[in-house]
Amino acid sequence: MDLINFDKDKCPDFQPNSVFEKCTHYSEAKSSSECGYCELRANYRCLATTNLIIPLSNHSVGNFLTCHFLYYLTAIRGIEKKNPMKSNALKLGALWDAVLGKYYNGIDRSTGQAYDIPGLIDTYEIPPMEVAKIKGLYRAYRDLEINIDQGYELQASINKSISFDKCWREDVPVEMVVAGFYDRKYPEYFVENKLSSKPDYYLDPWWIQSQIGTYFLADESLNHCIMEVVRVPQLKEKVNKERDTPEAFAERIYQDVLSRPSFYFIGWDNKTHRYGKKYYRSEFNLEELKMRYLHIFREIYDARIMNGFYRNDRVCNNILPGIQCEMLEICRHGNLNEAIYKIREKPL
């Protein structure tokens, strides 16, 4: 599979329909202004269409800022690591999101059904001792009787259109779309759940300004956000004669969380049984963020026209501090190892 070279007039799989208006493999998106999808298994977005919008998200913008080719691989070619191959941090984050979603009677947006915790563990192939960490943490979360406000919507969607107030070229669309999801949304504020081994990252507005600012930008009625940050348990497994079983390890974690809830649930208040840190809308420069989205949208649009998705090899081994880019092997070899990677499911 050629993952690098494409041109709007030279898509290798382009098959015009009877009136030469579009490819026979083309599948329309929900909006007529959005770039559609390719029905072929090896592709995600249509490679030949460059005049229609691809919605932006905080994640896709971060990828583009990091490396243009990383954006191309993930947003246009739709490549992602298979679930068992993903990092342990992502697996535990997905499991934590699922157990909280199930606890609050939410629906898994990927399936439209109730959360299937055993199925998720099998799909991600999460080791039993890692599952034990979440079991112990979740049991403590439940037994601490943590309070949250009612009247929320879980996984509320973001679909914000932002109009251009500048004109770079006549063929550039006059508006762009920002997409995403709130973890828990209320009429006047929202809550984001995070599970992290480095929770301090989420306690400084500077590091979260892109994601949280985007969510404020998407709804003018929201006046504050609460970051509910939970620390990943770091207890060591016993490896001597009293070697831990998953059940014993989960019990030890449970007891440790109960003994010091403020260490695990950042901002824990023993009187209210709540945790988290509040950030106000005024702490984020939303006008600057809006302009950044508009400029990045224009740069991505130009890259689609000019095939400008070049690599930034300065970040291959440092996509985040000390973390290697998960697409490095694709860049090295120019092909996709189907034992490791897959094409995202398309909303066909």
Secondary structure, 3 states (H helix, E strand, C coil): CCCCCCCCCCCCCCCECCCCCCECCEECCCCCCECCEECCCCCCECCCCCCCECCECHHHHHHHHHCHHHHHHHHHCCEEECHHHCCHHHHHHHHHHHHHHHHCCCEECCCCEECCHHHHHHHHCCCHHHHHHHHHHHHHHHHCCCCCCCCCEEEEEEEEEEECCCCCCCCCCCEEEEEEEEEEECCCEEEEEEEECCHHHHHCHHHHHHHHHHHHHHCCCCCEEEEEEEECCCCCCCCCCCCCCHHHHHHHHHHHHHHCHHHHECCCECCCCECCEEEEHHHCCHHHHHHHHHHHHHHHHHHHHHCCCCCCHHHCCCCECCECCCCHHHHHHCCCCCCCEEECCCCC
